Amino acid sequence: MYMASSRSNGVAAATADAVPMEQVEQEIKSFSTSPTKQQISSASASSSSSHQSKRAWISLIVTLGTLSSFNRSFKALEALSPSSSMLDWSNFEDMVPSRANNRSIMEEVQRRMFAKSEPLKAEDVDKKHEPLNIVLFYADDWTMKTLGLVNPHVHTPNIDGMAKRGMFFPRNAVTTSICWQSRATMMTGMTSAVHQALKIISTSMYNGTVPWHETLYPLLKSHGHHVGYVGKYHNSYDKNAFAAAFSWFKFYFGHHFMGKQHVTQQNAQDALWYLRSGRPQNQSFALTIAFFATHAQDGAPFEKQFEPQQQTEYLYENKTIPMPKTATEKHWNAMPWFFTEANEARNRWRVRFDTYDRHQYTIKRLYRMASEVDDVVGQVINELKAQNVYEKTMLVFTTDNGMFHGEHGLADKWYPHEESIRVPLVIEDPRMPMHLRGTVNNEITLNVDLAPTLLTAAGIQPPSFMQGRDISQLYLNATEATKTWRQDFFYEWNQGEPQNATGHGRDDTIPAVFALVGKEYKYFYWPAAAYEQLFNISQDPWEENDVFKLLALSEPNLMAKVKKRYEFMKAASQGGLPV
């Protein structure tokens, strides 16, 4: 029974023909002899000239990146990449050169050069802890304000409790805001342009584009963890791939009720069964609880878009949930000209949020489903404590993407606005220093960081091809980690060719978009319309005022630097470099 709270492509853009084996062998050989040595010498020799040095190092980075020597190349990348803010680019003059030629060759070279992952060496493992168990609470469609920690109108006391005992990351975001692409990023540690799981039916994670056996779940299993997964998977099915990844799994999603059983109740039942009976009690384990809530039942009538459990219907019953500031016709009219009434996010808005009464009905039911997920989090934590494994387990709560709740006249996700990309991340980690527990970390963390973070907690060295970072460094080695932590990132929603979204095919209803997201400014580029936007999110967090045209006229040098940084980060992200 639920109890109420008492609180008041770079390289992976492939569609080319197969590369002959001898051509691949020659390509590998060419990278192991004189060209790389010459590039290194060039980069070192030109250190007296800032401009020449940057050009030489970028060329070297791109070469090393294609061979998955990402850790090496990242050091060089950070040496020349701005690290203070999006506006501090006065010395940044060069853009990453194009690598479009021979992309299929580079992709095959990268695939074959992946180094096998090994357990962390003894000296690299935290001396106070053995490799940790892992419980990943992976919700669906939770924008940041679905968390009670930041919104007093929704009750999530158990997740809030995780934050009080751990750390909350309010700048956490996703690099692509759509279910299956984001989930593929979580599993592979790669951005969408690299893992290429651009459509639900994509098999790129299993067909050689991605080294599946070196991704999150197969590595956990092969290095000794018993791996359980329950709930929503939402990528294509592959029997052999799943056998390599999971010790036990049970996938289901799409409906809020499975017969008479609510999907979130089923999540709880399966998770508790796994902890009590499904796992060997003497083996480390990694359990993912992938909730379907708070995803809508797309295509259902208005009244059934969100169906909470009967026992939570009293929640929020006598409350008035404030309308979002930007949920007005004025803000819809301010969207780019190609956002028409045919836009799918607008269609879903009409079903859920187009009147005050509809908004109240929908948001209360959505929040009830969030509170139901929170109750399962509490049940699982209590079970871990009862089994005396709580102190040996890393707990992570996050989600696949955000969601518009009527902001800008929209519903659902896809686009780079804050409501769509900014999502909760709470980590409770036994290794966390006591003085940092209950604190907030304002660094930019991403869904691409999840795989390396979880692998490291399990005592496994993340593969060098993974583009994300180990978030635990922000509390285990905070002083050093914050010196070089990211200040911005590249965002993409696209189902076509990575460079310009050719072949996306949905620009009339869900247009492709790229973005550079920083702490101060956010730059949008809509490729089909060649349309640009710029928002000063440090002063305009609701993204009400597009200042692109104004700054393009009044601050052309600033805009040139923004666009150079965008091109640089796009090339790095889509080219498989660390982000």
C-alpha positions as CSV (number, residue, x, y, z in Angstrom):
1,M,0.0,0.0,0.0
2,Y,1.3,3.4,-0.9
3,M,1.9,5.7,2.1
4,A,1.6,9.5,1.5
5,S,4.5,11.7,2.4
6,S,4.0,13.8,5.6
7,R,5.9,16.8,4.3
8,S,4.1,20.0,3.4
9,N,28.8,10.9,-37.1
10,G,31.3,11.1,-37.4
11,V,32.8,7.7,-37.4
12,A,29.6,5.8,-36.9
13,A,27.6,7.4,-39.7
14,A,27.8,4.3,-41.8
15,T,25.8,3.2,-44.7
16,A,28.7,2.7,-47.0
17,D,29.6,-0.7,-48.6
18,A,31.7,-3.2,-46.7
19,V,35.4,-2.3,-46.5
20,P,37.8,-4.9,-48.0
21,M,39.9,-6.6,-45.4
22,E,43.2,-5.6,-47.0
23,Q,42.1,-2.0,-47.0
24,V,41.4,-2.1,-43.3
25,E,44.7,-3.8,-42.6
26,Q,46.6,-1.1,-44.6
27,E,44.7,1.6,-42.7
28,I,45.6,0.1,-39.3
29,K,49.3,-0.3,-40.4
30,S,49.4,3.4,-41.6
31,F,48.3,4.6,-38.2
32,S,51.0,2.6,-36.4
33,T,54.0,4.0,-38.3
34,S,55.3,7.3,-39.6
35,P,52.2,9.5,-40.0
36,T,51.3,9.4,-36.3
37,K,54.9,10.0,-35.3
38,Q,55.1,12.9,-37.6
39,Q,52.0,14.4,-36.2
40,I,53.2,14.1,-32.7
41,S,56.5,15.7,-33.6
42,S,54.7,18.4,-35.4
43,A,52.5,19.1,-32.4
44,S,55.5,19.2,-30.1
45,A,57.7,21.3,-32.4
46,S,55.0,23.9,-33.0
47,S,54.4,24.6,-29.3
48,S,55.9,28.1,-29.6
49,S,53.1,29.1,-32.0
50,S,49.6,29.0,-30.4
51,H,47.8,28.9,-33.8
52,Q,50.1,26.2,-35.3
53,S,50.1,24.2,-32.1
54,K,46.3,24.0,-31.9
55,R,46.0,22.9,-35.5
56,A,48.6,20.2,-35.0
57,W,47.1,18.9,-31.8
58,I,43.6,18.9,-33.3
59,S,44.8,16.9,-36.2
60,L,46.5,14.5,-33.8
61,I,43.4,14.2,-31.6
62,V,41.2,13.4,-34.6
63,T,43.6,10.6,-35.7
64,L,43.9,9.2,-32.2
65,G,40.2,9.4,-31.7
66,T,39.4,7.2,-34.7
67,L,41.7,4.6,-33.1
68,S,39.8,4.8,-29.8
69,S,42.9,6.1,-28.0
70,F,40.5,8.5,-26.3
71,N,42.1,8.8,-23.0
72,R,45.3,10.0,-24.5
73,S,43.7,12.3,-27.0
74,F,41.4,13.8,-24.3
75,K,44.4,15.2,-22.4
76,A,45.5,17.1,-25.5
77,L,41.9,18.1,-26.2
78,E,41.5,19.7,-22.8
79,A,44.8,21.5,-23.2
80,L,43.4,23.5,-26.0
81,S,39.7,23.5,-25.2
82,P,38.2,26.3,-23.1
83,S,37.5,25.2,-19.6
84,S,35.9,28.2,-17.8
85,S,32.7,29.2,-19.6
86,M,31.1,29.2,-23.1
87,L,32.1,32.8,-23.5
88,D,35.8,32.5,-22.7
89,W,37.0,31.5,-26.2
90,S,39.3,34.4,-27.1
91,N,42.2,32.0,-27.9
92,F,40.2,29.4,-29.7
93,E,40.8,29.8,-33.4
94,D,40.6,26.4,-35.1
95,M,37.8,24.0,-35.8
96,V,38.2,20.3,-36.0
97,P,39.0,19.3,-39.6
98,S,36.5,17.2,-41.5
99,R,36.7,13.5,-41.4
100,A,34.0,12.7,-43.8
101,N,36.3,10.9,-46.2
102,N,36.9,7.2,-45.6
103,R,34.4,7.2,-42.7
104,S,33.4,3.6,-43.2
105,I,37.1,2.7,-43.0
106,M,37.6,4.7,-39.8
107,E,34.5,3.0,-38.3
108,E,35.9,-0.4,-39.0
109,V,39.3,0.5,-37.7
110,Q,37.8,1.9,-34.5
111,R,35.7,-1.3,-34.0
112,R,38.7,-3.5,-34.4
113,M,40.9,-1.4,-32.2
114,F,38.7,-1.5,-29.1
115,A,40.8,-2.7,-26.2
116,K,39.3,-5.4,-24.0
117,S,38.2,-4.1,-20.6
118,E,39.9,-5.5,-17.5
119,P,39.1,-5.2,-13.8
120,L,40.6,-2.2,-12.1
121,K,44.0,-2.8,-10.6
122,A,44.2,-3.2,-6.9
123,E,45.9,0.2,-6.4
124,D,43.0,1.8,-8.3
125,V,40.2,0.4,-6.2
126,D,38.9,2.3,-3.2
127,K,40.7,0.7,-0.2
128,K,37.6,0.8,2.0
129,H,35.3,-0.9,-0.4
130,E,35.1,-4.0,-2.5
131,P,33.4,-3.7,-5.9
132,L,29.9,-2.4,-5.2
133,N,26.5,-3.9,-6.0
134,I,24.5,-1.6,-8.2
135,V,20.8,-0.7,-8.2
136,L,19.8,1.6,-11.0
137,F,16.3,3.2,-10.7
138,Y,15.7,4.2,-14.3
139,A,12.4,6.1,-14.7
140,D,10.8,7.2,-17.9
141,D,10.0,10.8,-19.1
142,W,10.9,12.6,-15.8
143,T,11.7,16.2,-16.3
144,M,13.6,17.8,-13.4
145,K,10.5,19.3,-11.8
146,T,9.0,15.8,-11.4
147,L,11.3,15.5,-8.4
148,G,10.0,16.6,-5.0
149,L,13.4,17.8,-4.1
150,V,13.0,20.8,-6.5
151,N,9.2,21.0,-6.7
152,P,7.0,21.2,-3.5
153,H,3.9,20.2,-5.5
154,V,5.0,16.6,-6.0
155,H,5.9,14.0,-3.3
156,T,8.9,11.9,-3.8
157,P,10.2,11.4,-0.2
158,N,12.3,8.3,-0.9
159,I,14.2,9.8,-3.8
160,D,14.6,13.0,-1.8
161,G,16.0,10.8,1.0
162,M,18.6,9.3,-1.4
163,A,19.7,12.9,-2.1
164,K,20.0,13.7,1.7
165,R,22.2,10.6,2.1
166,G,24.0,11.1,-1.2
167,M,24.4,13.8,-3.9
168,F,22.0,15.6,-6.2
169,F,23.0,16.8,-9.7
170,P,20.6,19.6,-10.8
171,R,22.5,20.2,-14.1
172,N,22.2,16.6,-15.2
173,A,21.1,16.3,-18.8
174,V,20.7,13.8,-21.7
175,T,22.5,14.1,-25.0
176,T,19.4,13.0,-26.9
177,S,15.9,13.3,-25.5
178,I,14.1,10.3,-26.8
179,C,13.6,6.9,-25.1
180,W,15.5,4.4,-27.2
181,Q,18.4,6.6,-28.2
182,S,19.0,7.7,-24.7
183,R,18.8,4.2,-23.4
184,A,21.4,3.0,-25.9
185,T,23.6,5.9,-24.7
186,M,23.1,4.7,-21.1
187,M,24.2,1.2,-22.0
188,T,27.1,1.9,-24.4
189,G,28.6,5.1,-23.0
190,M,28.3,6.5,-26.5
191,T,26.4,9.4,-28.1
192,S,23.6,8.7,-30.6
193,A,25.7,9.5,-33.7
194,V,28.3,6.9,-32.6
195,H,26.1,4.1,-31.4
196,Q,23.7,4.6,-34.3
197,A,20.6,3.2,-32.5
198,L,18.6,5.9,-34.2
199,K,15.4,4.0,-34.5
200,I,13.7,1.5,-32.2
201,I,14.3,-1.4,-34.7
202,S,18.0,-0.6,-35.0
203,T,20.4,-3.5,-34.5
204,S,23.5,-1.3,-34.4
205,M,24.3,-2.2,-30.8
206,Y,24.6,-5.9,-31.8
207,N,25.8,-6.0,-35.4
208,G,29.4,-4.7,-34.9
209,T,28.8,-1.0,-35.1
210,V,29.1,-1.1,-31.3
211,P,31.3,-3.6,-29.4
212,W,28.4,-5.0,-27.5
213,H,30.4,-7.3,-25.3
214,E,32.4,-4.3,-24.1
215,T,29.3,-2.3,-23.0
216,L,27.8,-1.8,-19.6
217,Y,25.7,-5.0,-19.0
218,P,27.9,-7.6,-20.7
219,L,31.0,-6.2,-18.9
220,L,29.2,-6.4,-15.5
221,K,28.2,-9.9,-16.2
222,S,31.6,-11.1,-17.6
223,H,33.4,-9.6,-14.6
224,G,31.3,-11.4,-12.0
225,H,28.2,-9.5,-11.3
226,H,24.8,-11.2,-11.5
227,V,22.9,-8.8,-13.8
228,G,19.1,-8.4,-13.4
229,Y,16.9,-6.1,-15.5
230,V,13.2,-5.6,-15.1
231,G,10.8,-3.3,-17.0
232,K,11.3,-1.1,-20.1
233,Y,14.1,-1.9,-22.5
234,H,12.9,-0.3,-25.7
235,N,15.7,-1.3,-28.0
236,S,15.6,-4.1,-30.5
237,Y,15.7,-7.7,-29.4
238,D,18.7,-10.0,-29.8
239,K,18.8,-13.4,-28.1
240,N,22.6,-13.8,-28.1
241,A,23.2,-10.2,-27.1
242,F,20.9,-10.6,-24.1
243,A,22.5,-13.9,-23.1
244,A,25.8,-12.1,-22.9
245,A,24.4,-9.1,-21.0
246,F,21.8,-10.4,-18.5
247,S,21.7,-13.2,-15.9
248,W,17.9,-12.6,-15.6
249,F,15.6,-10.2,-17.4
250,K,11.9,-9.4,-17.8
251,F,11.0,-6.8,-20.3
252,Y,7.6,-5.1,-20.6
253,F,6.2,-1.5,-21.1
254,G,3.7,0.3,-23.2
255,H,0.6,0.1,-20.9
256,H,-0.1,1.3,-17.4
257,F,-2.1,-1.8,-16.6
258,M,-1.1,-5.3,-17.3
259,G,-4.4,-7.0,-16.8
260,K,-5.4,-5.9,-13.3
261,Q,-1.8,-5.3,-12.3
262,H,-0.4,-1.8,-12.6
263,V,3.0,-1.7,-14.4
264,T,4.7,0.0,-11.5
265,Q,3.4,-2.6,-9.1
266,Q,4.8,-5.2,-11.5
267,N,8.1,-3.4,-11.4
268,A,8.1,-3.6,-7.6
269,Q,7.1,-7.3,-7.5
270,D,9.8,-8.3,-10.0
271,A,12.5,-6.2,-8.4
272,L,11.8,-7.6,-4.9
273,W,11.6,-11.2,-6.3
274,Y,15.0,-10.7,-7.9
275,L,16.6,-9.4,-4.7
276,R,15.0,-12.2,-2.5
277,S,15.1,-15.2,-4.8
278,G,16.4,-14.4,-8.3
279,R,20.1,-13.7,-7.5
280,P,22.7,-15.8,-5.8
281,Q,23.1,-14.5,-2.3
282,N,26.9,-14.8,-2.3
283,Q,27.5,-12.9,-5.6
284,S,27.7,-9.3,-6.4
285,F,24.7,-8.1,-8.3
286,A,23.6,-5.2,-10.6
287,L,19.8,-4.6,-10.8
288,T,18.2,-2.2,-13.2
289,I,14.5,-1.3,-12.4
290,A,13.3,0.4,-15.6
291,F,10.0,2.0,-14.9
292,F,7.5,2.8,-17.6
293,A,6.1,5.6,-15.4
294,T,5.7,8.5,-16.0
295,H,5.5,7.8,-19.8
296,A,2.1,8.4,-21.3
297,Q,0.0,5.9,-23.1
298,D,0.5,7.5,-26.5
299,G,-2.6,7.4,-28.7
300,A,-5.0,6.7,-25.8
301,P,-8.0,9.0,-25.1
302,F,-7.3,12.0,-22.9
303,E,-8.6,10.4,-19.7
304,K,-6.3,7.4,-20.1
305,Q,-3.1,9.1,-21.2
306,F,-1.9,8.7,-17.6
307,E,-3.4,6.0,-15.4
308,P,-2.1,5.9,-11.8
309,Q,-3.1,3.2,-9.3
310,Q,-6.4,3.4,-7.5
311,Q,-4.9,3.7,-4.1
312,T,-3.1,6.9,-5.0
313,E,-6.1,8.8,-6.3
314,Y,-6.3,10.9,-3.1
315,L,-2.9,12.4,-3.7
316,Y,-3.0,16.0,-5.0
317,E,-6.8,15.8,-5.1
318,N,-7.3,19.1,-3.3
319,K,-4.2,20.8,-4.6
320,T,-3.9,23.3,-7.4
321,I,-0.7,22.6,-9.5
322,P,0.6,25.9,-10.9
323,M,0.6,26.2,-14.7
324,P,4.1,26.5,-16.2
325,K,5.2,30.1,-16.9
326,T,5.7,29.4,-20.6
327,A,2.5,27.5,-21.1
328,T,0.8,30.3,-23.1
329,E,-0.2,31.0,-26.7
330,K,2.4,33.8,-26.7
331,H,5.2,31.3,-26.1
332,W,3.9,28.9,-28.7
333,N,3.8,31.7,-31.2
334,A,7.4,32.5,-30.4
335,M,8.5,29.0,-31.5
336,P,10.3,28.9,-34.9
337,W,8.1,29.3,-38.0
338,F,8.3,25.7,-39.0
339,F,6.6,24.7,-35.7
340,T,3.0,24.3,-37.1
341,E,-0.1,22.7,-35.7
342,A,1.1,19.4,-37.4
343,N,4.1,19.2,-35.0
344,E,3.8,16.0,-32.9
345,A,4.7,17.8,-29.7
346,R,1.8,20.2,-30.4
347,N,-0.5,17.3,-31.2
348,R,0.2,15.7,-27.8
349,W,-0.2,19.1,-26.1
350,R,-3.7,19.4,-27.5
351,V,-4.6,16.0,-26.0
352,R,-3.1,16.7,-22.5
353,F,-2.6,20.3,-21.7
354,D,-4.6,22.6,-24.0
355,T,-6.9,24.0,-21.3
356,Y,-6.4,24.8,-17.6
357,D,-8.7,21.9,-16.6
358,R,-7.0,19.4,-18.8
359,H,-3.6,20.5,-17.5
360,Q,-4.8,20.0,-13.9
361,Y,-6.2,16.6,-14.6
362,T,-3.1,15.4,-16.5
363,I,-0.4,16.8,-14.3
364,K,-2.0,15.4,-11.1
365,R,-2.3,11.9,-12.6
366,L,1.3,12.2,-13.8
367,Y,2.5,13.2,-10.4
368,R,0.6,10.3,-8.8
369,M,2.5,8.0,-11.0
370,A,5.8,9.6,-10.0
371,S,4.9,9.1,-6.3
372,E,4.2,5.5,-7.1
373,V,7.6,5.1,-8.5
374,D,9.0,6.8,-5.4
375,D,7.2,4.2,-3.3
376,V,9.0,1.4,-5.1
377,V,12.3,3.1,-4.5
378,G,11.5,3.0,-0.8
379,Q,10.5,-0.6,-0.9
380,V,13.8,-1.6,-2.6
381,I,15.9,0.4,-0.2
382,N,14.2,-1.3,2.7
383,E,14.8,-4.7,1.2
384,L,18.5,-3.9,0.7
385,K,18.7,-2.9,4.3
386,A,16.9,-6.1,5.4
387,Q,19.4,-8.2,3.5
388,N,22.4,-6.3,5.0
389,V,23.7,-5.3,1.5
390,Y,22.6,-1.6,1.6
391,E,26.0,-0.4,2.7
392,K,27.6,-2.4,-0.2
393,T,25.4,-1.0,-2.9
394,M,25.5,2.1,-5.1
395,L,22.0,3.5,-5.7
396,V,21.3,5.7,-8.7
397,F,18.1,7.4,-9.7
398,T,17.7,8.9,-13.1
399,T,15.7,8.8,-16.3
400,D,16.0,8.5,-20.0
401,N,14.7,12.0,-21.0
402,G,12.7,14.9,-19.8
403,M,9.2,16.0,-20.8
404,F,7.3,19.2,-21.7
405,H,4.3,19.7,-19.4
406,G,2.8,22.3,-21.6
407,E,5.8,24.7,-21.7
408,H,6.0,26.5,-25.0
409,G,2.7,25.0,-26.0
410,L,4.3,21.5,-26.2
411,A,4.2,18.0,-24.7
412,D,6.7,15.2,-24.7
413,K,10.4,15.7,-25.6
414,W,12.9,15.6,-28.6
415,Y,13.9,19.3,-28.5
416,P,16.8,20.9,-26.6
417,H,14.8,23.1,-24.2
418,E,15.4,22.7,-20.5
419,E,12.2,20.8,-19.8
420,S,13.2,18.2,-22.4
421,I,16.9,17.6,-21.6
422,R,17.3,18.4,-17.9
423,V,16.5,15.3,-15.8
424,P,17.0,14.1,-12.3
425,L,20.2,12.4,-11.1
426,V,20.6,11.3,-7.5
427,I,23.5,9.1,-6.4
428,E,23.9,7.4,-3.1
429,D,27.3,5.8,-2.8
430,P,28.9,4.1,0.2
431,R,32.2,5.5,-0.9
432,M,31.0,9.1,-0.7
433,P,32.8,11.1,1.9
434,M,30.5,12.0,4.9
435,H,31.0,15.7,4.5
436,L,29.7,15.6,0.9
437,R,26.6,13.6,1.7
438,G,23.4,15.6,1.3
439,T,25.1,18.2,-0.9
440,V,24.3,19.5,-4.4
441,N,26.8,19.3,-7.2
442,N,26.4,21.8,-10.0
443,E,28.7,20.3,-12.6
444,I,27.2,19.2,-15.9
445,T,26.6,15.4,-15.8
446,L,25.2,13.5,-18.7
447,N,23.5,10.2,-19.5
448,V,26.7,9.2,-21.4
449,D,28.4,9.2,-18.0
450,L,26.3,6.4,-16.5
451,A,28.1,3.4,-18.0
452,P,31.6,4.4,-16.9
453,T,30.3,5.5,-13.5
454,L,28.6,2.2,-12.8
455,L,31.4,0.1,-14.2
456,T,34.0,1.9,-12.0
457,A,31.8,1.3,-9.0
458,A,31.7,-2.4,-9.9
459,G,35.6,-2.4,-10.0
460,I,35.7,-2.6,-13.8
461,Q,37.8,-0.3,-16.0
462,P,35.6,1.4,-18.5
463,P,36.6,0.8,-22.1
464,S,38.5,3.6,-23.8
465,F,35.8,4.1,-26.4
466,M,33.2,5.2,-23.9
467,Q,32.7,8.9,-24.3
468,G,31.4,9.7,-20.8
469,R,33.2,10.3,-17.5
470,D,33.1,8.6,-14.1
471,I,30.8,10.9,-12.1
472,S,32.1,9.5,-8.8
473,Q,35.2,11.5,-9.3
474,L,33.2,14.6,-8.5
475,Y,32.9,13.4,-4.9
476,L,35.9,11.0,-4.5
477,N,38.4,13.3,-6.1
478,A,36.5,16.5,-6.3
479,T,39.3,19.0,-6.2
480,E,41.1,17.6,-9.3
481,A,37.9,16.5,-11.1
482,T,36.3,19.9,-11.1
483,K,39.4,21.5,-12.7
484,T,38.8,19.7,-16.0
485,W,35.1,18.8,-15.9
486,R,33.0,19.7,-18.9
487,Q,31.5,23.2,-19.2
488,D,29.2,22.4,-22.1
489,F,28.1,19.6,-24.4
490,F,26.7,18.8,-27.8
491,Y,23.0,17.8,-28.1
492,E,21.4,16.0,-31.0
493,W,17.9,14.7,-31.9
494,N,18.2,13.1,-35.4
495,Q,17.3,9.9,-37.2
496,G,19.3,10.7,-40.3
497,E,22.9,11.3,-41.3
498,P,24.8,12.8,-38.4
499,Q,26.4,15.8,-40.1
500,N,23.3,17.6,-41.4
501,A,20.4,15.2,-40.6
502,T,19.8,14.2,-44.2
503,G,17.3,11.4,-44.3
504,H,15.8,12.3,-40.9
505,G,12.4,12.3,-42.7
506,R,10.3,13.8,-40.0
507,D,11.0,17.5,-40.2
508,D,7.3,18.4,-40.7
509,T,6.3,16.7,-37.4
510,I,9.4,16.2,-35.2
511,P,12.2,18.2,-36.8
512,A,15.8,17.3,-36.2
513,V,17.9,19.6,-34.1
514,F,21.4,20.1,-32.9
515,A,22.5,22.2,-29.9
516,L,25.5,23.4,-27.9
517,V,24.4,23.5,-24.2
518,G,26.5,25.4,-21.7
519,K,26.0,27.0,-18.3
520,E,25.4,30.4,-19.7
521,Y,24.3,30.2,-23.3
522,K,22.5,27.6,-25.4
523,Y,22.7,27.5,-29.2
524,F,20.2,25.7,-31.4
525,Y,20.6,24.7,-35.0
526,W,17.6,23.3,-36.9
527,P,19.3,21.7,-40.0
528,A,16.2,21.3,-42.3
529,A,15.4,25.0,-42.1
530,A,19.0,26.2,-41.5
531,Y,17.5,28.1,-38.5
532,E,19.5,29.3,-35.5
533,Q,18.6,30.3,-32.0
534,L,20.5,31.5,-29.0
535,F,19.3,31.7,-25.4
536,N,21.1,33.2,-22.4
537,I,19.9,30.5,-20.0
538,S,21.9,32.0,-17.1
539,Q,19.5,35.0,-17.2
540,D,16.6,33.5,-19.1
541,P,16.2,30.0,-17.7
542,W,12.7,29.6,-19.3
543,E,14.1,30.3,-22.8
544,E,11.7,33.0,-23.6
545,N,14.0,35.4,-25.4
546,D,15.8,34.2,-28.5
547,V,18.8,36.6,-28.8
548,F,20.4,35.1,-31.8
549,K,19.5,37.9,-34.3
550,L,20.3,40.6,-31.8
551,L,23.8,39.3,-31.0
552,A,24.5,38.4,-34.6
553,L,24.2,42.1,-35.4
554,S,25.6,43.6,-32.2
555,E,28.2,41.0,-31.2
556,P,29.4,39.2,-34.4
557,N,32.7,38.2,-32.8
558,L,30.8,36.5,-29.9
559,M,28.5,34.7,-32.3
560,A,31.5,33.5,-34.4
561,K,33.0,32.0,-31.2
562,V,29.8,30.4,-30.2
563,K,29.5,28.7,-33.6
564,K,33.1,27.6,-33.7
565,R,32.6,26.0,-30.3
566,Y,29.5,24.4,-31.6
567,E,31.3,22.9,-34.6
568,F,34.2,21.8,-32.4
569,M,31.9,20.0,-29.9
570,K,29.8,18.5,-32.6
571,A,32.8,17.0,-34.3
572,A,34.2,15.6,-31.0
573,S,30.8,14.2,-29.9
574,Q,29.9,12.7,-33.2
575,G,33.5,11.5,-33.8
576,G,33.6,9.3,-30.7
577,L,35.9,11.5,-28.6
578,P,35.3,12.0,-24.8
579,V,32.7,14.5,-24.0
